[in-house]
Amino acid sequence: MQENHVGRPLQPGDRAPNVVLDAITRQGKIAIDDFRGQKPVLVGLFRGLHCPFCRRQIAAMAELTDALQEKGIDSLTVVNTPIDRARLYFRYHPLPNLLAASDPERVSHKAFGLPNLQFTEDENDWPHKISMNAVTSMRIDMPDELPAPMDLMAAVEYLDKADGYDFTEDDKQMIATGHGQLVGEFLLDRDGVVRWCFTEVEDGGSHMFGGPAPREVMSAASNMAV
């Protein structure tokens, strides 16, 4: 089991650090150590709710809650959104059985080794820097959501409009400080050791703005002894 993972996201075999966050969908705090020694947990670390791709990934993860619980696995969703804003959002967009926590300072993302990508004029150094030319050349292909492949900003605008998402000052602040935050999902065993992960860091960024297929998550859950 590895303890040191400086400069990269946690990988299978790494022990997850403890992080204590404000709970969104209940009162009090939530900590990674709440699950350690008790049950395995799927931890999803996302950008703020201002991100339309993350809103969809959060919903997809929530849809697996019952199936994971049947295997004895809990789920924890973490968003880079201040607590009051996050509670307001989920009050009007509830997801059954969602256990969520607020992390506007991105403490959990840093602890799990997920970089906050810096946008540059012409320098590419994945996964720490990306040029605006590379960003504008991206095409987002979501056949069930978009009428055609779109550039990133057009896709964001289209999805936000489809969702009727109203931006607040909290959202704008999160965009200003963490617009490039990379995200990921980590399946921890009952000892808090990573057994499977999916991050935007992998494969040179080819996973950006997408999430793992449900069958991939469930296969990893099935392969892990509970």
Order of alpha helices (4+ residues) and beta strands (2+ residues): beta-beta-beta-alpha-alpha-beta-alpha-beta-alpha-beta-beta-alpha-alpha-alpha-beta-beta-alpha
